[in-house]
Amino acid sequence: MTDLTPLLPLAREIVERCSAANLLVATAESCTGGLVAGTLTEIAGSSAVVDR
């Protein structure tokens, strides 16, 4: 399992900026896409900006 802790501050910033700009984030399924989506969904409120 990957330790997401170092990535959480950046994920929080992405979620906050996307929310403020009314943008959605979508990733393609892959190891990288899954890691990005998994990291973003660790942030409370991310469901408002993470589309898939």
mmCIF file of the N, C-alpha and C atoms, coordinates in Angstrom:
data_MODEL
# 
_entry.id   MODEL 
# 
loop_
_atom_site.group_PDB 
_atom_site.id 
_atom_site.type_symbol 
_atom_site.label_atom_id 
_atom_site.label_alt_id 
_atom_site.label_comp_id 
_atom_site.label_asym_id 
_atom_site.label_entity_id 
_atom_site.label_seq_id 
_atom_site.pdbx_PDB_ins_code 
_atom_site.Cartn_x 
_atom_site.Cartn_y 
_atom_site.Cartn_z 
_atom_site.occupancy 
_atom_site.B_iso_or_equiv 
_atom_site.pdbx_formal_charge 
_atom_site.auth_seq_id 
_atom_site.auth_comp_id 
_atom_site.auth_asym_id 
_atom_site.auth_atom_id 
_atom_site.pdbx_PDB_model_num 
ATOM 1   N N  . MET A 1 1  ? 0.841   -1.175 0.000   1.00 0.00 ? 1  MET A N  1 
ATOM 2   C CA . MET A 1 1  ? 0.000   0.000  0.000   1.00 0.00 ? 1  MET A CA 1 
ATOM 3   C C  . MET A 1 1  ? 0.888   1.241  0.000   1.00 0.00 ? 1  MET A C  1 
ATOM 4   N N  . THR A 1 2  ? 0.490   2.245  -0.742  1.00 0.00 ? 2  THR A N  1 
ATOM 5   C CA . THR A 1 2  ? 1.249   3.483  -0.860  1.00 0.00 ? 2  THR A CA 1 
ATOM 6   C C  . THR A 1 2  ? 0.858   4.443  0.252   1.00 0.00 ? 2  THR A C  1 
ATOM 7   N N  . ASP A 1 3  ? 1.843   5.066  0.871   1.00 0.00 ? 3  ASP A N  1 
ATOM 8   C CA . ASP A 1 3  ? 1.592   6.074  1.902   1.00 0.00 ? 3  ASP A CA 1 
ATOM 9   C C  . ASP A 1 3  ? 1.245   7.386  1.204   1.00 0.00 ? 3  ASP A C  1 
ATOM 10  N N  . LEU A 1 4  ? -0.003  7.800  1.323   1.00 0.00 ? 4  LEU A N  1 
ATOM 11  C CA . LEU A 1 4  ? -0.475  9.010  0.659   1.00 0.00 ? 4  LEU A CA 1 
ATOM 12  C C  . LEU A 1 4  ? -0.191  10.283 1.442   1.00 0.00 ? 4  LEU A C  1 
ATOM 13  N N  . THR A 1 5  ? 0.277   10.164 2.662   1.00 0.00 ? 5  THR A N  1 
ATOM 14  C CA . THR A 1 5  ? 0.451   11.313 3.549   1.00 0.00 ? 5  THR A CA 1 
ATOM 15  C C  . THR A 1 5  ? 1.209   12.481 2.913   1.00 0.00 ? 5  THR A C  1 
ATOM 16  N N  . PRO A 1 6  ? 2.331   12.242 2.222   1.00 0.00 ? 6  PRO A N  1 
ATOM 17  C CA . PRO A 1 6  ? 3.044   13.378 1.635   1.00 0.00 ? 6  PRO A CA 1 
ATOM 18  C C  . PRO A 1 6  ? 2.263   14.090 0.523   1.00 0.00 ? 6  PRO A C  1 
ATOM 19  N N  . LEU A 1 7  ? 1.297   13.394 -0.066  1.00 0.00 ? 7  LEU A N  1 
ATOM 20  C CA . LEU A 1 7  ? 0.538   13.964 -1.174  1.00 0.00 ? 7  LEU A CA 1 
ATOM 21  C C  . LEU A 1 7  ? -0.715  14.715 -0.737  1.00 0.00 ? 7  LEU A C  1 
ATOM 22  N N  . LEU A 1 8  ? -1.131  14.541 0.502   1.00 0.00 ? 8  LEU A N  1 
ATOM 23  C CA . LEU A 1 8  ? -2.399  15.113 0.954   1.00 0.00 ? 8  LEU A CA 1 
ATOM 24  C C  . LEU A 1 8  ? -2.464  16.635 0.917   1.00 0.00 ? 8  LEU A C  1 
ATOM 25  N N  . PRO A 1 9  ? -1.392  17.368 1.266   1.00 0.00 ? 9  PRO A N  1 
ATOM 26  C CA . PRO A 1 9  ? -1.485  18.834 1.152   1.00 0.00 ? 9  PRO A CA 1 
ATOM 27  C C  . PRO A 1 9  ? -1.739  19.296 -0.293  1.00 0.00 ? 9  PRO A C  1 
ATOM 28  N N  . LEU A 1 10 ? -1.096  18.664 -1.251  1.00 0.00 ? 10 LEU A N  1 
ATOM 29  C CA . LEU A 1 10 ? -1.316  19.006 -2.653  1.00 0.00 ? 10 LEU A CA 1 
ATOM 30  C C  . LEU A 1 10 ? -2.729  18.606 -3.080  1.00 0.00 ? 10 LEU A C  1 
ATOM 31  N N  . ALA A 1 11 ? -3.182  17.444 -2.659  1.00 0.00 ? 11 ALA A N  1 
ATOM 32  C CA . ALA A 1 11 ? -4.542  17.005 -2.983  1.00 0.00 ? 11 ALA A CA 1 
ATOM 33  C C  . ALA A 1 11 ? -5.567  17.978 -2.419  1.00 0.00 ? 11 ALA A C  1 
ATOM 34  N N  . ARG A 1 12 ? -5.359  18.445 -1.203  1.00 0.00 ? 12 ARG A N  1 
ATOM 35  C CA . ARG A 1 12 ? -6.271  19.410 -0.589  1.00 0.00 ? 12 ARG A CA 1 
ATOM 36  C C  . ARG A 1 12 ? -6.313  20.698 -1.413  1.00 0.00 ? 12 ARG A C  1 
ATOM 37  N N  . GLU A 1 13 ? -5.153  21.159 -1.850  1.00 0.00 ? 13 GLU A N  1 
ATOM 38  C CA . GLU A 1 13 ? -5.090  22.376 -2.660  1.00 0.00 ? 13 GLU A CA 1 
ATOM 39  C C  . GLU A 1 13 ? -5.815  22.193 -3.995  1.00 0.00 ? 13 GLU A C  1 
ATOM 40  N N  . ILE A 1 14 ? -5.638  21.049 -4.616  1.00 0.00 ? 14 ILE A N  1 
ATOM 41  C CA . ILE A 1 14 ? -6.316  20.766 -5.884  1.00 0.00 ? 14 ILE A CA 1 
ATOM 42  C C  . ILE A 1 14 ? -7.831  20.776 -5.692  1.00 0.00 ? 14 ILE A C  1 
ATOM 43  N N  . VAL A 1 15 ? -8.304  20.105 -4.649  1.00 0.00 ? 15 VAL A N  1 
ATOM 44  C CA . VAL A 1 15 ? -9.741  20.063 -4.376  1.00 0.00 ? 15 VAL A CA 1 
ATOM 45  C C  . VAL A 1 15 ? -10.273 21.467 -4.111  1.00 0.00 ? 15 VAL A C  1 
ATOM 46  N N  . GLU A 1 16 ? -9.578  22.251 -3.314  1.00 0.00 ? 16 GLU A N  1 
ATOM 47  C CA . GLU A 1 16 ? -10.029 23.604 -2.995  1.00 0.00 ? 16 GLU A CA 1 
ATOM 48  C C  . GLU A 1 16 ? -10.061 24.494 -4.235  1.00 0.00 ? 16 GLU A C  1 
ATOM 49  N N  . ARG A 1 17 ? -9.016  24.428 -5.047  1.00 0.00 ? 17 ARG A N  1 
ATOM 50  C CA . ARG A 1 17 ? -8.959  25.263 -6.258  1.00 0.00 ? 17 ARG A CA 1 
ATOM 51  C C  . ARG A 1 17 ? -10.012 24.855 -7.282  1.00 0.00 ? 17 ARG A C  1 
ATOM 52  N N  . CYS A 1 18 ? -10.192 23.561 -7.459  1.00 0.00 ? 18 CYS A N  1 
ATOM 53  C CA . CYS A 1 18 ? -11.206 23.096 -8.401  1.00 0.00 ? 18 CYS A CA 1 
ATOM 54  C C  . CYS A 1 18 ? -12.600 23.479 -7.928  1.00 0.00 ? 18 CYS A C  1 
ATOM 55  N N  . SER A 1 19 ? -12.829 23.364 -6.654  1.00 0.00 ? 19 SER A N  1 
ATOM 56  C CA . SER A 1 19 ? -14.120 23.739 -6.095  1.00 0.00 ? 19 SER A CA 1 
ATOM 57  C C  . SER A 1 19 ? -14.387 25.228 -6.303  1.00 0.00 ? 19 SER A C  1 
ATOM 58  N N  . ALA A 1 20 ? -13.408 26.054 -6.044  1.00 0.00 ? 20 ALA A N  1 
ATOM 59  C CA . ALA A 1 20 ? -13.555 27.501 -6.203  1.00 0.00 ? 20 ALA A CA 1 
ATOM 60  C C  . ALA A 1 20 ? -13.786 27.900 -7.663  1.00 0.00 ? 20 ALA A C  1 
ATOM 61  N N  . ALA A 1 21 ? -13.214 27.131 -8.583  1.00 0.00 ? 21 ALA A N  1 
ATOM 62  C CA . ALA A 1 21 ? -13.325 27.445 -10.008 1.00 0.00 ? 21 ALA A CA 1 
ATOM 63  C C  . ALA A 1 21 ? -14.429 26.650 -10.704 1.00 0.00 ? 21 ALA A C  1 
ATOM 64  N N  . ASN A 1 22 ? -15.216 25.883 -9.935  1.00 0.00 ? 22 ASN A N  1 
ATOM 65  C CA . ASN A 1 22 ? -16.288 25.045 -10.488 1.00 0.00 ? 22 ASN A CA 1 
ATOM 66  C C  . ASN A 1 22 ? -15.764 24.087 -11.562 1.00 0.00 ? 22 ASN A C  1 
ATOM 67  N N  . LEU A 1 23 ? -14.624 23.453 -11.280 1.00 0.00 ? 23 LEU A N  1 
ATOM 68  C CA . LEU A 1 23 ? -14.028 22.482 -12.183 1.00 0.00 ? 23 LEU A CA 1 
ATOM 69  C C  . LEU A 1 23 ? -14.200 21.079 -11.630 1.00 0.00 ? 23 LEU A C  1 
ATOM 70  N N  . LEU A 1 24 ? -14.203 20.094 -12.519 1.00 0.00 ? 24 LEU A N  1 
ATOM 71  C CA . LEU A 1 24 ? -14.247 18.690 -12.125 1.00 0.00 ? 24 LEU A CA 1 
ATOM 72  C C  . LEU A 1 24 ? -12.934 18.023 -12.504 1.00 0.00 ? 24 LEU A C  1 
ATOM 73  N N  . VAL A 1 25 ? -12.563 17.007 -11.755 1.00 0.00 ? 25 VAL A N  1 
ATOM 74  C CA . VAL A 1 25 ? -11.373 16.213 -12.034 1.00 0.00 ? 25 VAL A CA 1 
ATOM 75  C C  . VAL A 1 25 ? -11.833 14.822 -12.444 1.00 0.00 ? 25 VAL A C  1 
ATOM 76  N N  . ALA A 1 26 ? -11.278 14.331 -13.542 1.00 0.00 ? 26 ALA A N  1 
ATOM 77  C CA . ALA A 1 26 ? -11.554 12.961 -13.991 1.00 0.00 ? 26 ALA A CA 1 
ATOM 78  C C  . ALA A 1 26 ? -10.223 12.291 -14.300 1.00 0.00 ? 26 ALA A C  1 
ATOM 79  N N  . THR A 1 27 ? -10.089 11.026 -13.938 1.00 0.00 ? 27 THR A N  1 
ATOM 80  C CA . THR A 1 27 ? -8.870  10.281 -14.237 1.00 0.00 ? 27 THR A CA 1 
ATOM 81  C C  . THR A 1 27 ? -9.233  9.021  -15.002 1.00 0.00 ? 27 THR A C  1 
ATOM 82  N N  . ALA A 1 28 ? -8.293  8.553  -15.799 1.00 0.00 ? 28 ALA A N  1 
ATOM 83  C CA . ALA A 1 28 ? -8.461  7.280  -16.492 1.00 0.00 ? 28 ALA A CA 1 
ATOM 84  C C  . ALA A 1 28 ? -7.963  6.178  -15.570 1.00 0.00 ? 28 ALA A C  1 
ATOM 85  N N  . GLU A 1 29 ? -8.577  5.033  -15.639 1.00 0.00 ? 29 GLU A N  1 
ATOM 86  C CA . GLU A 1 29 ? -8.174  3.924  -14.774 1.00 0.00 ? 29 GLU A CA 1 
ATOM 87  C C  . GLU A 1 29 ? -6.814  3.392  -15.190 1.00 0.00 ? 29 GLU A C  1 
ATOM 88  N N  . SER A 1 30 ? -5.927  3.452  -14.285 1.00 0.00 ? 30 SER A N  1 
ATOM 89  C CA . SER A 1 30 ? -4.572  2.911  -14.423 1.00 0.00 ? 30 SER A CA 1 
ATOM 90  C C  . SER A 1 30 ? -3.956  2.991  -13.040 1.00 0.00 ? 30 SER A C  1 
ATOM 91  N N  . CYS A 1 31 ? -2.746  2.559  -12.906 1.00 0.00 ? 31 CYS A N  1 
ATOM 92  C CA . CYS A 1 31 ? -2.078  2.686  -11.603 1.00 0.00 ? 31 CYS A CA 1 
ATOM 93  C C  . CYS A 1 31 ? -1.988  4.153  -11.203 1.00 0.00 ? 31 CYS A C  1 
ATOM 94  N N  . THR A 1 32 ? -1.591  4.991  -12.136 1.00 0.00 ? 32 THR A N  1 
ATOM 95  C CA . THR A 1 32 ? -1.447  6.423  -11.840 1.00 0.00 ? 32 THR A CA 1 
ATOM 96  C C  . THR A 1 32 ? -2.800  7.072  -11.608 1.00 0.00 ? 32 THR A C  1 
ATOM 97  N N  . GLY A 1 33 ? -3.775  6.789  -12.491 1.00 0.00 ? 33 GLY A N  1 
ATOM 98  C CA . GLY A 1 33 ? -5.109  7.367  -12.335 1.00 0.00 ? 33 GLY A CA 1 
ATOM 99  C C  . GLY A 1 33 ? -5.751  6.947  -11.031 1.00 0.00 ? 33 GLY A C  1 
ATOM 100 N N  . GLY A 1 34 ? -5.556  5.693  -10.656 1.00 0.00 ? 34 GLY A N  1 
ATOM 101 C CA . GLY A 1 34 ? -6.106  5.205  -9.394  1.00 0.00 ? 34 GLY A CA 1 
ATOM 102 C C  . GLY A 1 34 ? -5.463  5.873  -8.195  1.00 0.00 ? 34 GLY A C  1 
ATOM 103 N N  . LEU A 1 35 ? -4.162  6.103  -8.276  1.00 0.00 ? 35 LEU A N  1 
ATOM 104 C CA . LEU A 1 35 ? -3.458  6.771  -7.180  1.00 0.00 ? 35 LEU A CA 1 
ATOM 105 C C  . LEU A 1 35 ? -3.920  8.219  -7.047  1.00 0.00 ? 35 LEU A C  1 
ATOM 106 N N  . VAL A 1 36 ? -4.079  8.900  -8.174  1.00 0.00 ? 36 VAL A N  1 
ATOM 107 C CA . VAL A 1 36 ? -4.551  10.295 -8.147  1.00 0.00 ? 36 VAL A CA 1 
ATOM 108 C C  . VAL A 1 36 ? -5.952  10.351 -7.551  1.00 0.00 ? 36 VAL A C  1 
ATOM 109 N N  . ALA A 1 37 ? -6.856  9.524  -8.061  1.00 0.00 ? 37 ALA A N  1 
ATOM 110 C CA . ALA A 1 37 ? -8.232  9.523  -7.562  1.00 0.00 ? 37 ALA A CA 1 
ATOM 111 C C  . ALA A 1 37 ? -8.283  9.129  -6.092  1.00 0.00 ? 37 ALA A C  1 
ATOM 112 N N  . GLY A 1 38 ? -7.499  8.132  -5.717  1.00 0.00 ? 38 GLY A N  1 
ATOM 113 C CA . GLY A 1 38 ? -7.467  7.696  -4.322  1.00 0.00 ? 38 GLY A CA 1 
ATOM 114 C C  . GLY A 1 38 ? -6.957  8.778  -3.393  1.00 0.00 ? 38 GLY A C  1 
ATOM 115 N N  . THR A 1 39 ? -5.975  9.512  -3.835  1.00 0.00 ? 39 THR A N  1 
ATOM 116 C CA . THR A 1 39 ? -5.424  10.593 -3.013  1.00 0.00 ? 39 THR A CA 1 
ATOM 117 C C  . THR A 1 39 ? -6.427  11.723 -2.876  1.00 0.00 ? 39 THR A C  1 
ATOM 118 N N  . LEU A 1 40 ? -7.054  12.105 -3.982  1.00 0.00 ? 40 LEU A N  1 
ATOM 119 C CA . LEU A 1 40 ? -8.033  13.192 -3.932  1.00 0.00 ? 40 LEU A CA 1 
ATOM 120 C C  . LEU A 1 40 ? -9.221  12.840 -3.050  1.00 0.00 ? 40 LEU A C  1 
ATOM 121 N N  . THR A 1 41 ? -9.662  11.579 -3.101  1.00 0.00 ? 41 THR A N  1 
ATOM 122 C CA . THR A 1 41 ? -10.839 11.209 -2.315  1.00 0.00 ? 41 THR A CA 1 
ATOM 123 C C  . THR A 1 41 ? -10.537 11.047 -0.828  1.00 0.00 ? 41 THR A C  1 
ATOM 124 N N  . GLU A 1 42 ? -9.297  11.179 -0.431  1.00 0.00 ? 42 GLU A N  1 
ATOM 125 C CA . GLU A 1 42 ? -8.956  11.227 0.985   1.00 0.00 ? 42 GLU A CA 1 
ATOM 126 C C  . GLU A 1 42 ? -9.332  12.582 1.598   1.00 0.00 ? 42 GLU A C  1 
ATOM 127 N N  . ILE A 1 43 ? -9.587  13.572 0.745   1.00 0.00 ? 43 ILE A N  1 
ATOM 128 C CA . ILE A 1 43 ? -9.888  14.931 1.201   1.00 0.00 ? 43 ILE A CA 1 
ATOM 129 C C  . ILE A 1 43 ? -11.397 15.079 1.378   1.00 0.00 ? 43 ILE A C  1 
ATOM 130 N N  . ALA A 1 44 ? -11.807 15.553 2.540   1.00 0.00 ? 44 ALA A N  1 
ATOM 131 C CA . ALA A 1 44 ? -13.241 15.791 2.803   1.00 0.00 ? 44 ALA A CA 1 
ATOM 132 C C  . ALA A 1 44 ? -13.781 16.790 1.789   1.00 0.00 ? 44 ALA A C  1 
ATOM 133 N N  . GLY A 1 45 ? -14.924 16.486 1.211   1.00 0.00 ? 45 GLY A N  1 
ATOM 134 C CA . GLY A 1 45 ? -15.555 17.367 0.242   1.00 0.00 ? 45 GLY A CA 1 
ATOM 135 C C  . GLY A 1 45 ? -15.099 17.139 -1.191  1.00 0.00 ? 45 GLY A C  1 
ATOM 136 N N  . SER A 1 46 ? -14.202 16.189 -1.400  1.00 0.00 ? 46 SER A N  1 
ATOM 137 C CA . SER A 1 46 ? -13.680 15.965 -2.740  1.00 0.00 ? 46 SER A CA 1 
ATOM 138 C C  . SER A 1 46 ? -14.735 15.453 -3.710  1.00 0.00 ? 46 SER A C  1 
ATOM 139 N N  . SER A 1 47 ? -15.816 14.880 -3.214  1.00 0.00 ? 47 SER A N  1 
ATOM 140 C CA . SER A 1 47 ? -16.840 14.356 -4.118  1.00 0.00 ? 47 SER A CA 1 
ATOM 141 C C  . SER A 1 47 ? -17.486 15.467 -4.944  1.00 0.00 ? 47 SER A C  1 
ATOM 142 N N  . ALA A 1 48 ? -17.326 16.710 -4.524  1.00 0.00 ? 48 ALA A N  1 
ATOM 143 C CA . ALA A 1 48 ? -17.849 17.837 -5.294  1.00 0.00 ? 48 ALA A CA 1 
ATOM 144 C C  . ALA A 1 48 ? -17.037 18.099 -6.549  1.00 0.00 ? 48 ALA A C  1 
ATOM 145 N N  . VAL A 1 49 ? -15.787 17.622 -6.591  1.00 0.00 ? 49 VAL A N  1 
ATOM 146 C CA . VAL A 1 49 ? -14.936 17.915 -7.748  1.00 0.00 ? 49 VAL A CA 1 
ATOM 147 C C  . VAL A 1 49 ? -14.408 16.665 -8.432  1.00 0.00 ? 49 VAL A C  1 
ATOM 148 N N  . VAL A 1 50 ? -14.423 15.513 -7.785  1.00 0.00 ? 50 VAL A N  1 
ATOM 149 C CA . VAL A 1 50 ? -13.906 14.289 -8.406  1.00 0.00 ? 50 VAL A CA 1 
ATOM 150 C C  . VAL A 1 50 ? -15.073 13.619 -9.134  1.00 0.00 ? 50 VAL A C  1 
ATOM 151 N N  . ASP A 1 51 ? -14.978 13.638 -10.454 1.00 0.00 ? 51 ASP A N  1 
ATOM 152 C CA . ASP A 1 51 ? -16.063 13.105 -11.280 1.00 0.00 ? 51 ASP A CA 1 
ATOM 153 C C  . ASP A 1 51 ? -15.939 11.601 -11.462 1.00 0.00 ? 51 ASP A C  1 
ATOM 154 N N  . ARG A 1 52 ? -14.759 11.135 -11.796 1.00 0.00 ? 52 ARG A N  1 
ATOM 155 C CA . ARG A 1 52 ? -14.500 9.695  -11.975 1.00 0.00 ? 52 ARG A CA 1 
ATOM 156 C C  . ARG A 1 52 ? -13.025 9.436  -11.983 1.00 0.00 ? 52 ARG A C  1 
# 
